[in-house]
Amino acid sequence: MKRFEERVVIVTGAARGLGRDYARYFAQDGANVVVADVRDTQSAAAEASLEGPRCVGIDVDVTDRRSVEAMIEKVRAEFGRLDVLVNNAGLWRGLADAGLLDCPDDLWDAAWSVNVTGTLKCFQAAVPVMREKGFGRIVNVSSMASRSGGNVYGLTKNSVERMTEGMAREVGDHGITVNCIAPGISAFEAAQGQLGAAESIVAGNAIKRVGTSRDLYEAIAYLCGTGGDWITGQTVRIDGGAGIG
Ligand SMILES: NC(=O)c1ccc[n+]([C@@H]2O[C@H](COP(=O)([O-])OP(=O)(O)OC[C@H]3O[C@@H](n4cnc5c(N)ncnc54)[C@H](O)[C@@H]3O)[C@@H](O)[C@H]2O)c1
């Protein structure tokens, strides 16, 4: 039996980048996967379907409560359950370089809206369905940048980590765990345009390479599998030892 057989998994922000790979890996591990994104969900869902189980694409804007609730209703209608939610949708492009003094309002608002509010809204909508079966695994996505208070991206990701602790506390009695991964700079293709920075960042790491989507997925899979049954409210740093001094 594959490790996520008969499980139903939502990966937000799965139309491209790391999320698209997570969706494919979950499908390879036997899960029914929902590719949730604001755009291009059908091609990513079709790609994941090639791996075997039932995969569907659902268009959703994670910042919009009605859109998120509609997604969860579709999942309930299609599969009758929800086991895993990976809150991967996030904005980072153009944010890491934006300082605080001159941060434009639209950038600030968009960053909080997708990275923090979007994570909260998906959590709020997913928990009632998970509670029905007394089981759920939620993984939020932070970043190595969460250690920095010097830009809006790091601040939003720091909030995701703190929020993970609060979420875990509120749903632990219902068989639901909530954890967080904080990736280092990962997946050259997704991080294109940041390649110069990537090389200098990984030079200071204990393990001097960028991460792969597989590195990150294996941690997610551990947290969502039986190994993670008694782990909740934690942030796992998957970054080749960045920032360990
Ligand atoms: N790539 C990296 O090196 C890296 C490092 C650390 C953390 N992360 C985090 O990992 C996650 C994925 O990163 P990525 O590099 O694959 O990003 P990406 O930009 O390639 O993909 C993000 C996806 O999120 C979707 N999205 C954006 N706003 C949305 C909304 N309102 N509703 C639904 N979907 C929305 C986008 O359409 C896109 O498909 C992000 O949360 C990012 O902050 C990435």
The ligand as a Gaussian input file, in Angstrom:
#p B3LYP/6-31G(d) Opt

LIG

0 1
 N       11.115000      28.817000      -4.178000
 C       11.797000      29.013000      -3.055000
 O       13.037000      29.042000      -3.052000
 C       11.064000      29.168000      -1.712000
 C       11.816000      29.283000      -0.537000
 C       11.157000      29.417000       0.679000
 C        9.774000      29.415000       0.740000
 N        9.065000      29.322000      -0.420000
 C        7.597000      29.337000      -0.314000
 O        7.100000      28.165000      -0.969000
 C        5.835000      28.464000      -1.575000
 C        5.904000      28.135000      -3.062000
 O        6.977000      28.848000      -3.643000
 P        7.259000      28.800000      -5.234000
 O        8.654000      29.232000      -5.417000
 O        6.815000      27.528000      -5.813000
 O        6.300000      30.006000      -5.715000
 P        5.626000      30.288000      -7.117000
 O        5.500000      31.772000      -7.211000
 O        6.326000      29.559000      -8.227000
 O        4.165000      29.626000      -6.956000
 C        3.238000      30.148000      -6.056000
 C        1.848000      29.766000      -6.529000
 O        0.901000      30.379000      -5.644000
 C       -0.198000      30.817000      -6.430000
 N       -0.944000      31.877000      -5.767000
 C       -0.542000      33.169000      -5.555000
 N       -1.552000      33.875000      -5.022000
 C       -2.606000      33.027000      -4.869000
 C       -3.924000      33.188000      -4.386000
 N       -4.379000      34.379000      -3.945000
 N       -4.735000      32.102000      -4.378000
 C       -4.307000      30.894000      -4.847000
 N       -3.064000      30.694000      -5.338000
 C       -2.222000      31.755000      -5.353000
 C        0.450000      31.305000      -7.720000
 O       -0.493000      31.403000      -8.791000
 C        1.530000      30.265000      -7.948000
 O        1.071000      29.196000      -8.754000
 C        5.550000      29.928000      -1.269000
 O        4.731000      30.019000      -0.121000
 C        6.927000      30.506000      -0.997000
 O        6.875000      31.641000      -0.162000
 C        9.672000      29.198000      -1.648000

